[in-house]
Amino acid sequence: MIKLLKRISFILLFIIPFFIIIKPILSGAIPFWYDPGRDLLMAWDNLKKISLIGPTSGIPGIFYGPQWIWLLSIGVAISKDPRVVLFLIISLPYFVGIPLAIYFLNKSLVEKLTVPATWILAIFCFSSYITQIWSPNLAPLFLFVLLTLFYKTKEIRAERNIKSFMIMGLIYGLLLNHHISLGVVFLVTWIIYFFTTFFLSILDKKRLKENLLNWLINTVSFWSGLMIMLLPFFLFEVRHGFMQIKSLIFTLSKSTAVVGQIGISKYEIVQKFIERSSVALSIPQQFSIFVIVLIIAGIFFNLLKKRFSKDDLKLLLFLVLNILSLFIVYFGTKNPVWNYHFISVEVVFIFLTLLAIKKNRILQYVIFSWAIILLISKIVTFTQSFMKQNSQGELMAKKSNVEFILNDTKNASFVYFAKNPSIYSYDYDYIFRWIGEIKKKYPNQNPDTAVNTYIIVPNDVKNDKVGFTLNRTPDEKYYTASEWLREDKTMIIKRLHK
């Protein structure tokens, strides 16, 4: 009976976070802005003609890989609803991938008491990524799986493991294509790791030949996996005169930044790095340094007590190399560093925490207790959300605005202009295409022949309402027929030809 209750409790600890996190997706209370709209439009077009590149990166002339768009295309082929695409392409992989990774770490890095704690902390740490369509949001999952596989794979010199190293190369290739800045950090890490293990192979004279052969085969396997994942990049380059490679060479050769914006300072880089420790454990940011001190103390204690296995030491070295590489790249780059460049750093802190609490029952009980407290607080918040009337989420609000316009225009031709700080209105472009396909109503491409013209001005740019309206529909040619203030404070202005 006791065993049955334990199993039920264990299952509930895994299932409850799923329902808590999935609620905003089902209700449409998810962010939907420039990037998700653009990427979904690219994914829709990709169903007709396969693309070899993805969205633009922060560096002029350099693009993300197409894998993100290909993944989105699978979701778009099933449903045009962004909520369905989000669940299939981001949420579901997290809900499957993280438990599987923890399962493989069980009884080695993750001990019995910390299994549910690791799941609870990890899934709530990643909750903001799970509920938003954005390519870097898959990077934490890729890194979590990559570090798990790295930990479970024998040391590179010990034996030949072609399959594992090739899979690691493939996963790293996915990470690089989804999050270029972090991918560059890991490129430095892998280079240091391979060179370090090469020199260690040479120092071991007794197994010199075997060590070097194992190292060579495993290294080639890793880079082969990476090259497979980069194959679309090279195909695109061959067809377009090596455009991105030229841009990359130009960027690296410049003594100054090629991006005209100023990112965060070196002090803020250190600050953002430290703050990721609090994100990893879902604690207030003011306790970040305290958490890092505890992690370092726990690791040093385990080192002194010689509690770490060879796999633990290998992982610790790799995590330290990751941190070192991050500061080398982010301090050394001439181009701006942004907050989103630290997405996935919390995964490093999760694994460092697991090393710090290994075979330490007191710290394990502390982590387990905190995980349960966190889960209870999330359950309370989740329950309270049903007792109060919530405003529409961004996606549903914009969908409602589009449906309002389509209902108002009836069978008359129409055109719309949506004000957006980024100039392009990909968010509304996608929703008009999605809902338009359902209702068989599509915008007129020619404003001069459209009967109705709708100006959409979100609340955050309402100060530019007059200027934007007159720019798109001059008073010499148009007059205002109606104005509506929507629930999300978006202003919709209906303009007609004079």
N, C-alpha and C positions, 0 to 999 in steps of 0.2 A: 504493500500500500504506500509506504514511504517513498519507494523507488518510483512508483507511478506519479505521485505528487511532485517529485523532483523533476520528472520528465515533462509533466504538464507545465510547471513553472518555467522550465527552460524554454519550452516552445513559446509560451506567452511572452517571454522576454525578447524573443526574436520577432514575434508577429506584431506586437503592440506598436513598436516604432514605425512599422510599415504603414499602418493605418493613420498614424499621426502625420507622417510626412506626405502621404498621398492625398490628404484632404484638400490642400490648396490647388493641387493639380486638377482634381475632379471639379472643383468649383470655379476654376479658371482664374484664381487669384495668383497669377504668375506674371513676372515681368515680360513685357513684349514691346521691344523697342527696335532701334535701327538694325542691330546685328542679327537678332533672330529672324526678323522680316526678310532681310537681305539673303540670309542663308537658306531659308525655306523657299524663297523664289528661285535661287540657284538650284536647289534640290529638285524642285518641280521641273525646271528646264532640263535638268540632268536626265530626267526620265526619257526625254526625246533625243538628246545628244549628250553623250558621256563627256564630262569635263575632266581635264588632266590637271587642273589647278583648283584651289579653294579660294576663300576670301582673301582680300588684301591684308597684309600684315602692317605693323607700324613703320616698317622700313620701305621707302619708295622703291617700287619695282620688284619687290619680293612678296610672294604669296604663300599662304598656308597650303598644305597638301590637300588633294581632293578627297581623301578618305572620309573627312567629316561630312562633306556634301554627299558622298556615296551612302554613308550611313543614314543621313537624313532622308535620302531618296527612298530608302526601304520603308521608312515610316510614312512618307508622303504617298507612296504607292498604295499603302493600306488605308490611310485616312489623311485628308487635308487638314483636319482639326489639329492645331498645334499641341493641344493637350495629349492627344493620342500619340503624336510623334515624340513628344517629350518623354512620355512614359515608356515607350518601346525602345527608344534609342539611348536615353540617359538613365532614367529611374530604374528600369528593370535590370540593366547590367550591374548597377550598384547593389541592388537587392539580391542578386545572384552571386556576383563576383566577390563581394566582401565576406559573406559567410563561407564561401568555398575557400578563400584565402585563409581565413581563421581556422577552418577545419584542417587544412594542410599544416598550419603552424601549431596545432594542438599537440600537447605532450612534448613539445620541443621548446619553442620560444614562448608560446602561450600555454599557461598551465590551467588546470581545471577551473579554479576560482576566477581566473581572469578571462575566460572564454566569453561569458555573457557581458562582462564589463567592457572588453575590447569592442564587441559588436555595438553596444549602446553608445559608447563614446565616439566610435568611428562613424556610425551612421548619422548621428546628430551633428557631428563635426562637418560632415559632407552634405547636410540637408539643404543648404543654400545652393549647392551645385546641382543637387538632384532635381530641384524645382525650377530650373531655368535653362532655356535652350541657348547654349553658347559653347563653342568648341573647347576653350580651356577647361570647361567644367568636367570633362572626362579625364583630364590629366591626373587628378588625385587617384582615381580608380586604377589607371594604367600603372602609376607609380607604386601603389599598394600591392598590386599583383606582381609587378617586376621585382620589388624587394622581397616578396614572399618566395618567388622562384629562385632568386639569387641566394637566399638563405638556405633553401632546401637542396640546392645544387652543390655537389662536391667542389672543393677548392680547385681553381683552374689548372693547377699543376698535378693534382692528385690522380685524376683519371680523365679519359676522353668522354665527353658528354655532348655530342654533337647536337642532339635534339634540344636539350635544355638551353644551350647557349644560342642556338638559332632562334628559338622562341623568345628568349630575352632580347635578341636583336630586333625581332619583329615588333615586340611590345614597345621597345625604346623608339623604334621608327614611328609607331603610332603616336607616342607621347610627343616626339619632335614635331610631327605634322599637326598636332592639335594645340601645342603650346611652345612656340619657337624659342622664346626667351629661356624658359626652364629647360628645354631640350638642349640648348647651347651649354647651360650649366652642367647638365649630365654628360654632354660630349667631353667636356674638360675632365669630369670625374672618371669616365671610362678610359680616357687616354692615360691619365695618371695611374689608374688601376692596372691597366695592361702593361705599362712600362715598369711599374713596381714589381709586379709578379714575374716579369721577364728577368729582371736582375736577381730576384730571389731564386729563380730557377737556375741561374748560372752559379750562384753561391753554393748550391747543394751539389758538391762534386760527385757524391755517391750515386745520385739519381739524375745526373746532368742530362744524359741523352733522353731518358724517359720523360723528365720534367719538360724539357724544351719541346718534345714532340707533342705531349699533351697540351702544352700552352699554345703551340702553333695551331693545332687542329681546332681547339676550342675558340681561339681568337678569330680564326677564319670563319668558323661557324657563326659567331656573333655578328661579324661585319657582313656576312652573306645575308643574314636575316634582315639587317638594316638596309642593305642595298636593294633587297626585294621590295621593301616598303617604300623606298625612294625611287623605284622604277618609273612611276608616273611622272615624277619631277624630271628625270632625265629624258623621257620621251617628249615631254613638253619643250624642254630646252633644245633638243635636236630639231624639232619642228619650228621653233621660233627664234633661231639664231642665238641660242644661249643667253637670252635676255636676262634671266634672273641671276645667272652666274656673273655676268658683266656688272649687274647692279650690286651684287655681293662684293665683288672685287673693288668696285668704286667706293663702297661704304667702308671697307676695311682699310683702304689706302688713304682715305681722307683723314687729315689731322684734326678736323673738327666734326661736329655732329652733322648728319645729313637730314635730321629732323629738326624743324625750326622751333620746337616747343621745349620747355624746361621741365624736367621731371623732378622727382623727389631728391633731396640732398643725401650725402653720405651718412649723416647722422640719422636721417629718417629711414635709410636703408637698414641700419642696425636696429632701429626702433621697430620697423615693420617685421623684421626677422624675429625679434624677441616676442612680439605680440602673437606670432603664429603658435607659440607654445600654449597660450591661453585658448586659442581657437581649437587646438587639438583636444583639449580636455574640457571645452565649453565652460570656462571659468572667466570671471571678470578680468579685463586686461591689466588692472593694477597689480594682479598677483603673478604676472608673467615671469618676472625675474626670480621670484620665490620658487616658482615651478621649475625653472631652469636650474637653480641651485640644488633643489631636491633631486632632479634627474642626474646631475653631475655627481652628487654625493652618493646616490644609489649605485651608479655605475662604478665609481671608484671603490666603494665598499665591496661590490661583487668581484672586482679585479683583485683586491687585497685578499679576499677569501678564496680566490681561485675557483669561483663558481661557474665561470664561463667555459663553454665548450669551444672547439675550434670554429664551429659555425657561428657561434655568438661573436667571437673575436673578429671573424671575417666580416660579419655584418656591421659591427661597431666601426671597424676601419673604413668600410665603404660609406657609412653615414657621415663620419667625420670628413671624408674626402668630398662628400656632397656639400657640406657646409663650407668647407674651404673653397671649393670651386665657385659656390654662389657669390662669395665676397670677392674672389678674383675677377669674375665676369662683371658683376654689378658695380664694383668700384672702378674697374678698368675701362668700362665701355664709355665711348664718347657720346652715345645717344641716350636719350632720357630713360630712366627707370620709373615704372609706374606701379601702383599698388597691386594690380592684377598679376604682375610678374612674380608675386609671392604665393600665388595659388599652388598648392601641393606641398609647400614647405611643412605644413602641419603633419603630413604623413611621416616625414623624417622624425618629428617630435613624438608621434605615436609609437614608432619603432624604438626610439631611444627610451621612452617610458617603459616599454615592455622589457627592455634589457635592464633598466634600473630596478624593476620590481621582481625580477626573476629570482625564484627561491627565497624571496623575502616575504614571509607570511603577513607581517605587520603592514607593509606597503600594499600588498595585494588586497588586504581587507579594507584599507583606506580607499584604494581605487574602486573596489567593488561597491563599497558603501556610497561613494560619490556618484557612481553610475546609477545606482538605484534611486538616490535622491534626485538626480537629473531626470530620470525616467518619470518619477512621480510628478515632478514639477511640469513636465511636458504633458502628462496625462491631465493634470488639473487645467492647464491652459487650453488643451484640446477640448475638454468638457465644457469649459466656459464659453468657447467660441460658438457653441450651439445655442447658448442662452442669450446672446446679444446679436443685434442686427449688424452685420458687417457690410461695408460699402463694397461695391464691385471691384474686383481686381483689374489690373491694367488690361489684360487680354479681353476680358468680358466687357469692360467699359468701351473699348474701341470696337469690339464686335457689335455692341448695342448701337453705337453711333453710326456704324456702316449700315446696319439694318434699318435704322431710322431714316437715313438718306434714301435707301432703296425703296422704302415704303412711301416716302414723301414724293419721290419723282414719278412713281407709278410707271406708266409705259413711256413717258417722255424721255428723250435722250438727255444725258447729263455728263458733266465733267466735274472733277473735284481737285482742290489744291489744299494740301495739308501742311501747315507750318511745322517745321522741324529744325532744331538748332543745327543739325548736321546737313541741312539743305534737302537731302533725299528723304522721301517719306515711305521707306520700304515697309514699315509696319502696317500702314494703311493700304499700301499697294498689295501686300499679301492678303490682307483680310478682305479687301474688295474682290480680289480674284477668287478667293475661297468661297465667300458667301455668294458672289456673283454667279459662280458655277452652279450653286444649288438653286438659286432663284432665276437663273438664266437672264440676268441683267448685268450688262458690262458697261463701263465708262466709255464715253465717246472720246476718241483720240484727238479730235479737232474742237478746241474751245469755241471757235467761231460759229460752228454749226450746232453745238449742243444747246438744247432748250434751257436747261437748268444748270447753273454753276454753283457749286457748294464750296465755301471756304471753311476749313476746319482749323480752329485755333485752340490748342491745348492751354490749360490754365497756367502752366509754367512760362509760356511765352505770350501771355495775353497783352502785355504792354506794346507788342508789335502788331496788334490786331489791325489797326487802321492802315499802317504802312504796308503790311502784307496784303490786305484786301485790295488796296488801291493799286499795288504793284501788279497783282494778278488780274484784277478786274477794274480798270480805270473808270472813274465816274462819268467820263465823256461817253462811254459805251454801255455802262451797266448801272442799274439801280438796285437797292436792297429791297427784296420782297418780304423776307422774314428773317428773324433771328431767334435762335433757341440756346438756352444755357442748359447743358446736359447734366446728369447726376454727378459726373466726375469733374464738373466745372469747365468742360470743354465747350467752347462757343462754336456753333454752326450757323453760318450766314448763307442765306440763299440769295443769289444775285441773278437777275434776269437782264436780257438785252433790252436797251431802250428802243 
